[in-house]
Amino acid sequence: MLIEPTAIDGLSIIRWQKAHDGRGSFARTFCRTELAAAGLAFEVVQANLAHSAAARTLRGMHYQRAPHGEGKIVYCLRGRVWDAAVDMRVESPSYRKWHGIELAAGQPAALHIPAGFAHGYLTLEPDTEILYLVDGQYFPEAATGFRWDDPAIGIEWPAPPAIILPRDCRFPLLDPASGAEPH
């Protein structure tokens, strides 16, 4: 595994190398020891699988308020997505900065998203599946988010969404002046 830090502290791209032989290929896509050596502590607590039937389905921007943050490692198992993560850690020098990456089935890459980040993605192909490894327990009372098109963040999505849940559309905009977060 190769772990590539992004410009945002703690947010990393995990790349793996496939070994090929007469049977096909093999790759290690998760190794707690290698992640820890790169400074990324991650204990899998749960795994989630999301399927989107249509292209341009948007899910996000979701996160859990402290102390119930969830770190994630996101893999695209089928199709393609444009994945976005936003640093929501108030004390971080990269607070409210975002990073986006295309993840695709067959592409040897995943995104490590630390606790305290908002996450969302837009499917780029129909019949897309995403696998999340999660390092924290889900607490519905701590779940929150903000609008995917919030101008205070300015995520540059590759296309407008065609499908988005009303709940995600009802998330508030962040206050650009005060830095106040949604409740």
C-alpha positions in Angstrom: 0.0 0.0 0.0 1.1 3.5 -0.7 -0.4 6.3 1.4 -0.3 9.7 -0.2 -1.2 12.7 2.0 -3.2 15.5 0.5 -2.8 19.2 1.2 -5.4 18.7 4.0 -4.0 17.3 7.3 -5.0 13.7 7.9 -6.8 13.3 4.5 -5.0 10.7 2.4 -5.3 8.7 -0.7 -4.6 5.0 -0.3 -3.2 3.3 -3.4 -2.4 -0.3 -3.7 -0.3 -2.3 -6.1 -1.8 -5.4 -7.8 0.2 -8.5 -8.2 -0.8 -10.4 -11.3 -0.3 -14.1 -12.1 -2.2 -16.8 -14.0 -5.1 -16.8 -11.5 -5.7 -13.0 -11.9 -4.6 -10.4 -9.4 -4.2 -9.8 -5.7 -3.8 -6.5 -3.8 -3.8 -5.5 -0.1 -6.4 -2.7 0.2 -6.3 -2.3 4.0 -3.5 -2.8 6.5 -3.8 -1.3 10.0 0.0 -1.5 10.6 0.8 0.4 7.4 -1.8 3.0 8.1 -0.5 3.5 11.7 3.1 3.8 10.3 1.8 6.7 8.2 0.2 8.3 11.2 -3.3 7.2 10.4 -4.8 5.3 13.4 -7.9 3.3 12.1 -9.8 0.5 13.8 -12.7 -0.8 11.7 -15.9 -0.7 13.7 -18.4 -1.2 10.9 -18.5 -1.5 7.1 -21.3 0.1 5.0 -22.2 -0.6 1.4 -24.1 2.0 -0.7 -25.6 1.4 -4.1 -26.9 4.1 -6.4 -28.9 3.0 -9.5 -28.6 6.3 -11.4 -25.7 8.4 -12.5 -25.5 11.9 -10.9 -26.9 10.7 -7.6 -25.5 12.9 -4.8 -25.1 11.9 -1.2 -23.8 14.4 1.2 -22.4 16.5 2.9 -22.6 14.4 6.1 -20.6 14.1 9.3 -21.0 13.5 13.0 -20.4 16.2 15.6 -17.7 15.5 18.2 -17.2 13.5 20.3 -18.9 11.0 17.9 -16.8 11.6 14.8 -16.4 8.8 12.2 -13.3 8.3 10.2 -13.8 6.5 6.9 -12.0 4.7 4.2 -14.0 4.9 1.0 -13.7 2.4 -1.9 -15.6 2.4 -5.2 -16.5 -1.3 -6.0 -18.6 -0.7 -9.1 -19.0 2.4 -11.4 -17.4 5.7 -10.7 -17.9 8.5 -8.2 -16.5 12.0 -7.5 -15.8 11.9 -3.8 -15.5 15.1 -1.7 -14.3 15.6 1.9 -14.3 18.9 3.9 -12.3 19.5 7.0 -14.8 20.5 9.7 -12.3 20.5 12.6 -12.5 24.1 13.9 -9.0 23.9 15.4 -7.5 22.7 12.1 -5.4 25.0 9.8 -7.3 23.4 6.9 -10.7 24.1 8.5 -13.4 24.2 5.8 -11.0 23.3 3.0 -12.1 20.6 0.7 -10.5 17.9 -1.5 -12.2 16.0 -4.3 -11.1 12.8 -6.1 -12.6 10.5 -8.7 -12.7 6.9 -7.4 -13.6 4.1 -9.9 -14.0 0.3 -9.9 -10.8 -1.3 -11.0 -8.8 1.8 -10.0 -6.3 0.9 -7.2 -7.2 3.8 -4.9 -9.4 4.7 -1.9 -9.8 7.8 0.2 -9.0 7.9 3.9 -11.2 10.6 5.6 -10.5 11.3 9.3 -13.1 11.9 11.9 -14.2 15.5 11.9 -14.6 15.7 8.1 -17.8 16.0 6.1 -18.2 13.6 3.3 -20.2 13.3 0.1 -20.1 12.0 -3.4 -21.7 12.2 -6.8 -22.1 9.1 -8.9 -20.7 9.5 -12.4 -22.1 6.2 -13.8 -25.3 4.2 -13.2 -25.2 1.1 -11.0 -22.4 2.4 -8.7 -21.4 0.8 -5.4 -19.3 2.3 -2.6 -17.9 0.5 0.4 -17.0 2.5 3.5 -14.9 1.1 6.3 -15.8 3.2 9.4 -13.8 3.6 12.6 -16.6 5.0 14.8 -20.1 4.0 15.9 -23.0 5.8 14.2 -25.0 8.0 16.6 -28.1 9.5 14.9 -28.3 12.3 17.4 -24.8 13.5 16.4 -25.5 13.3 12.6 -25.4 16.6 10.8 -24.4 18.1 7.5 -24.5 21.1 5.3 -25.7 21.7 1.7 -23.6 20.1 -1.1 -23.6 23.5 -2.9 -22.7 25.7 0.0 -20.9 28.8 -1.3 -18.9 29.1 2.0 -17.2 25.8 1.0 -17.3 26.1 -2.8 -16.9 22.4 -3.8 -16.5 22.1 -7.5 -18.7 19.2 -8.5 -18.1 17.8 -12.0 -21.8 17.9 -12.8 -25.1 19.0 -11.2 -26.9 16.2 -9.3 -30.0 14.7 -10.9 -31.0 12.8 -7.7 -30.6 14.1 -4.1 -32.7 13.4 -1.0 -34.9 16.2 0.3 -33.1 15.8 3.6 -29.7 16.6 2.0 -31.3 19.7 0.3 -32.7 20.9 3.6 -29.3 21.0 5.3 -28.4 24.6 6.3 -25.8 26.7 4.6 -22.8 27.4 6.8 -22.4 31.0 8.1 -19.4 32.4 6.1 -18.8 35.3 8.6 -19.0 33.6 12.0 -17.9 30.1 11.1 -21.0 28.7 12.9 -21.7 25.1 12.1 -25.2 23.6 11.6 -26.9 22.0 14.7 
